[in-house]
Amino acid sequence: NLALALAPHLRPQLLDLLFVSNRNLDRGFCEFGGWKGRHHGGFLPTVETAAFLVAGEDLARRFELRRMLDEAAPLRRLGLVRLVHESPGEPWYGAALVAGADTLDLLCTGEARKPDYSAQFPAKLIETRLDWDDLVLDAEVMDEVQAITTWARHGETLMRDWRLEKSLKPGYRCLFFGPPGTGKTLTATLIGRQVQADVYRIDLSMVVSKYIGETEKNLAQVFDQAQHRRWILFFDEADALFGKRTATSSSNDRHANQEVSYLLQRVEDFPGTVILASNLKGNIDDAFARRFQSAVYFPMPDAEQRLRLWEGMVRHTGRLDAEVDLRELAERHELAGGAIANVVRFGAINAMQAGRERILAADLRKGIAKELRKEGRTV
């Protein structure tokens, strides 16, 4: 089965014989199965093709093939092959027999290729050059974050060796909520780095579709590829996808609620770590909220935490004028870490435009005023 799924990639000519026509009917032999791609000129196998090659007319072996390609069987459980059903109601054996996303790369190079960002895979790998020292959170939040990290690293051991799989659903689902710029995305990225797992941020603009069924299809692309990898899936501004369901007063409302139900099921069945981020916890659908293993609040930093954030920026740039009073800035202006980073960026641009080597307090004050205006506040 695996060899057959790989044949179109490695030796497409091997299957050309299956194009032979049944002269009595002036069409292909239905027992050969197969399907035609849009651009690929070769014969593409289905489960029916595999049944013809390994079972012929032997019904017992045909049924055995079905067992071998069951969702729980190794070939599919490990993601080595996939079955793609295009139309409901067609025979199970008519499903396309497709090599898993990583199978060809693993066989050829020994490592899995990172998927390209596209409409078929609406998620981006997110990384950071920052470290845990750059993340300023209070002790209670860090305790929650470390618990998530422990599960991301040891979840499989806990489920299998500690036999928790008998009483717990697979995977770990958590909500990060709090004002913008308080470290939700950075925390998710650092968790991934610590446990050596890729973190993929779902691009909501490419996932959400006005066409019925398209949102589910777009999300399925991500979940299907992530199913057999140790990825962490990160849904930023998650209330756009996981928001409260509405009263069903129209077909659009029913469709929107169906999307939420689909998301709920896929997230609940996902065996890895899923992190949802939202500015407000109350925006998330109640059915999701009940299924979170943890909900972590990221508050606005207090004055001491803001001072640490300012000091971290100074440590990185090394271009701040010695006369700048960081404590005064931290105590006077209530800004999140993301906003402080924007202020330092603006200050550096201002200094460069002025032909200076140092960022002055005046540069930072202008940057602070700019950030506050974005939030509808004044200095």
C-alpha positions in Angstrom: 0.0 0.0 0.0 2.8 2.4 0.9 4.7 1.5 -2.3 1.6 2.0 -4.4 1.0 5.5 -2.8 4.6 6.4 -3.5 4.7 5.1 -7.1 3.3 8.4 -8.7 6.1 10.3 -7.0 9.0 7.9 -7.7 8.1 5.7 -10.7 4.9 7.1 -12.3 5.4 4.9 -15.4 5.0 1.7 -13.4 1.2 2.3 -13.3 0.8 3.2 -17.0 -0.4 -0.4 -17.8 -3.5 0.3 -15.8 -4.6 2.8 -18.4 -5.5 -0.1 -20.7 -9.1 0.0 -21.9 -11.9 -2.5 -21.7 -12.7 -2.9 -25.4 -16.1 -4.3 -24.7 -17.2 -1.2 -22.9 -14.8 1.3 -24.4 -13.7 2.5 -21.0 -11.2 1.7 -18.3 -11.5 -1.4 -16.2 -13.4 -0.4 -13.0 -11.5 -3.0 -11.0 -8.3 -1.1 -11.6 -9.7 1.9 -9.7 -7.6 5.0 -10.1 -8.2 8.7 -10.7 -6.9 11.4 -13.0 -5.1 14.5 -11.6 -5.6 18.0 -13.0 -1.9 18.3 -14.1 -0.3 15.0 -13.5 -0.5 12.8 -16.6 0.0 9.5 -14.9 -2.3 7.0 -13.3 -3.1 7.9 -9.7 -4.1 4.9 -7.4 -7.1 4.5 -5.3 -7.8 1.8 -2.6 -9.5 -0.1 -5.4 -6.2 -0.2 -7.2 -4.5 -1.7 -4.2 -7.4 -4.2 -3.8 -6.9 -5.3 -7.4 -3.1 -5.8 -7.0 -3.1 -7.6 -3.6 -6.5 -9.3 -3.5 -7.8 -9.8 -7.1 -11.2 -11.5 -6.7 -10.3 -12.9 -3.2 -13.0 -11.3 -0.9 -11.2 -12.3 2.3 -8.0 -10.5 1.2 -10.1 -7.6 0.1 -11.6 -7.3 3.6 -8.1 -7.7 5.0 -6.9 -4.7 3.0 -9.7 -2.6 4.6 -8.4 -3.6 8.0 -4.8 -2.6 7.0 -6.0 0.8 5.9 -8.3 1.4 8.9 -7.7 4.8 10.5 -6.3 3.1 13.6 -3.9 0.9 11.6 -0.2 1.8 11.6 -0.1 3.1 8.0 -2.7 5.7 8.6 -2.2 6.3 12.4 1.5 7.2 11.7 0.5 9.4 8.7 2.4 7.3 6.1 -0.6 7.2 3.8 -3.9 9.1 3.6 -7.3 8.3 2.1 -9.0 11.1 0.3 -12.7 10.8 -0.2 -13.9 13.4 -2.7 -17.6 12.8 -2.8 -20.0 11.5 -0.2 -21.8 8.2 -1.0 -19.1 6.8 -3.2 -17.6 3.3 -2.2 -14.9 3.3 0.4 -12.5 1.6 -2.0 -12.9 4.6 -4.4 -10.9 6.8 -2.0 -7.6 8.2 -3.4 -4.5 6.4 -1.9 -2.1 9.3 -1.2 1.3 9.3 0.5 1.4 11.2 3.7 2.7 14.8 3.7 6.1 13.7 5.2 6.5 10.2 3.8 8.4 11.1 0.6 10.7 13.6 2.4 11.4 11.1 5.2 12.3 8.4 2.7 14.4 10.7 0.5 16.1 13.0 3.0 15.6 11.5 6.4 13.7 14.5 7.7 10.2 16.0 7.3 9.9 19.1 5.2 8.2 22.1 6.8 5.0 22.8 4.8 4.8 26.0 2.7 2.3 28.7 3.7 -0.5 28.7 1.2 -4.3 28.5 0.8 -4.0 24.8 1.2 -2.0 25.2 4.4 -3.2 28.5 6.1 -0.7 28.5 8.9 2.8 30.0 9.5 5.7 28.7 11.5 6.4 31.3 14.2 9.8 31.7 15.8 11.6 34.2 18.0 15.1 35.3 18.9 14.0 36.3 22.4 14.5 34.1 25.5 12.6 33.3 28.6 14.6 36.2 30.3 12.9 38.6 27.9 9.4 37.4 29.0 8.2 39.3 32.0 5.3 37.6 33.8 4.4 37.2 37.4 5.0 33.9 39.3 1.5 32.6 39.1 1.4 33.0 35.3 4.8 31.4 34.9 3.6 28.4 37.0 0.8 27.9 34.6 3.1 28.2 31.6 5.5 25.7 33.0 2.7 23.2 33.6 1.7 23.5 29.9 5.4 23.1 28.9 5.6 19.9 31.0 2.6 18.4 29.3 3.9 19.4 25.8 7.1 17.6 26.6 5.9 14.6 28.6 2.2 14.3 27.5 2.7 11.1 25.6 4.5 9.5 28.5 1.8 10.5 30.9 -0.9 9.2 28.7 0.8 5.9 27.8 3.1 4.9 30.7 1.0 6.5 33.4 -2.1 5.0 31.7 -4.0 8.3 31.8 -5.3 7.6 28.3 -8.0 5.4 29.8 -9.6 8.4 31.5 -8.4 11.5 29.6 -8.8 12.8 26.1 -5.6 13.1 24.1 -3.9 16.5 23.8 -3.9 19.7 25.8 -6.0 22.7 25.2 -5.4 26.1 26.8 -6.5 29.7 26.5 -4.2 32.7 26.8 -6.3 35.8 27.4 -5.4 39.4 28.3 -4.7 42.8 26.7 -2.7 43.0 23.5 1.1 43.0 23.8 1.2 41.2 27.1 3.3 38.2 25.9 0.8 35.6 24.7 2.4 34.9 21.3 5.9 35.1 22.7 5.0 32.6 25.4 3.6 30.1 22.9 6.7 30.4 20.8 9.0 29.9 23.8 7.1 26.8 24.9 7.6 25.4 21.5 11.3 26.1 21.5 11.8 24.6 25.0 10.1 21.3 24.0 11.6 21.4 20.5 8.2 21.5 18.8 7.3 23.8 15.9 4.6 26.4 16.6 2.2 27.2 13.8 0.0 30.3 13.9 -3.3 29.8 12.1 -3.9 32.6 9.6 -7.6 33.5 10.2 -7.8 35.6 7.0 -7.2 32.5 4.9 -9.2 30.1 7.1 -12.5 32.0 7.4 -14.5 31.8 4.2 -17.9 33.2 3.3 -18.6 30.0 1.3 -20.4 27.1 3.1 -18.0 24.3 4.0 -14.8 26.2 3.0 -13.8 27.2 6.6 -14.0 23.5 7.7 -12.0 22.5 4.6 -9.3 25.1 5.2 -8.9 24.1 8.8 -8.9 20.4 8.0 -5.7 21.0 5.9 -3.9 22.2 9.1 -5.2 19.6 11.5 -4.6 16.7 9.1 -1.0 17.6 8.6 -0.4 18.4 12.3 -2.2 15.2 13.5 0.9 13.0 13.4 3.5 15.6 14.3 4.5 17.3 17.6 3.3 20.7 16.5 1.8 23.3 18.7 -1.2 25.0 17.0 -1.6 28.6 18.0 -4.9 30.5 17.2 -4.3 34.2 17.6 -7.4 36.4 18.0 -9.2 33.2 18.5 -12.6 34.7 19.1 -12.9 35.3 15.3 -13.1 31.5 14.9 -14.1 30.2 18.4 -16.6 33.0 19.3 -19.9 32.5 20.9 -22.6 30.8 18.9 -25.6 32.8 17.9 -29.3 32.1 18.0 -30.2 30.3 14.8 -32.5 32.8 13.1 -31.2 32.3 9.6 -29.3 29.8 7.4 -26.1 31.9 7.9 -26.5 31.6 11.7 -26.9 27.8 11.4 -23.8 27.6 9.1 -21.7 29.7 11.6 -22.8 27.5 14.5 -21.9 24.4 12.4 -18.4 25.9 11.9 -18.0 26.4 15.7 -19.1 22.8 16.3 -16.7 21.5 13.8 -13.8 23.5 15.3 -14.7 22.2 18.8 -14.6 18.6 17.6 -11.3 19.0 15.8 -9.6 20.8 18.7 -10.9 18.2 21.1 -9.6 15.3 19.1 -6.2 16.9 18.3 -3.5 14.8 20.2 -1.1 17.7 20.5 -1.1 21.1 22.2 -3.5 23.8 21.1 -3.2 27.4 22.4 -6.0 29.9 21.8 -5.3 33.6 22.3 -7.9 36.2 22.9 -8.1 39.7 24.4 -11.2 38.8 26.3 -12.1 35.4 27.8 -15.8 36.2 27.6 -15.6 36.3 23.8 -14.9 32.5 23.6 -17.8 30.1 23.2 -18.8 28.5 26.5 -18.5 25.0 25.0 -14.8 25.6 24.3 -14.2 27.2 27.6 -15.4 24.1 29.5 -12.9 22.0 27.5 -9.7 24.0 28.3 -7.2 22.3 30.5 -6.0 25.7 31.5 -7.0 29.4 31.0 -4.1 31.7 31.7 -4.6 35.4 32.2 -1.9 37.8 30.9 -2.4 41.1 32.8 -1.0 44.5 32.0 2.5 44.6 33.7 2.9 46.6 36.8 5.5 49.3 37.3 8.3 47.0 38.4 7.5 44.6 35.5 7.5 47.6 33.1 10.9 48.6 34.4 12.2 45.1 33.6 10.8 45.3 30.1 12.4 48.7 29.5 15.7 47.4 30.9 15.5 44.4 28.6 15.1 46.7 25.6 18.2 48.7 26.7 20.1 45.5 27.0 19.3 44.5 23.5 19.9 47.8 21.7 22.7 49.3 23.7 21.9 52.7 22.1 19.9 54.4 24.8 21.2 57.7 26.1 22.5 57.6 29.7 20.2 60.4 30.7 17.0 58.5 30.1 15.3 57.7 33.3 13.8 54.2 32.8 12.1 54.0 36.2 10.3 57.3 35.6 9.0 56.0 32.2 7.9 52.7 33.8 6.1 54.3 36.7 4.4 57.0 34.6 3.2 55.2 31.6 1.1 52.0 31.7 2.3 50.2 28.6 2.4 46.5 27.7 5.6 44.8 26.5 4.6 44.9 22.9 3.9 48.7 23.2 7.3 49.3 24.8 9.0 47.5 22.0 7.1 49.7 19.5 8.2 52.8 21.4 11.9 51.7 21.3 11.6 51.0 17.6 10.1 54.4 17.0 12.8 56.0 19.1 15.5 54.3 17.1 14.0 55.5 13.8 13.7 59.0 15.2 17.4 59.0 16.3 18.5 57.6 12.9 16.5 60.3 11.0 18.2 63.0 13.2 21.7 61.5 12.5 22.3 60.6 16.1 23.9 57.5 17.6 21.8 57.5 20.7 18.1 57.3 21.5 17.1 60.3 23.6 14.3 60.6 26.2 12.5 63.0 23.7 12.5 60.2 21.1 10.9 57.8 23.6 8.3 60.4 24.7 7.2 60.9 21.1 7.0 57.1 20.7 4.9 56.8 23.9 2.5 59.5 22.8 2.1 57.7 19.5 1.3 54.3 21.2 -1.2 55.9 23.5 -3.0 57.6 20.6 -3.3 54.2 19.0 -5.1 53.0 22.1 -7.3 56.1 22.3 -5.4 57.5 25.3 -3.3 60.6 26.0 -0.1 61.2 27.9 
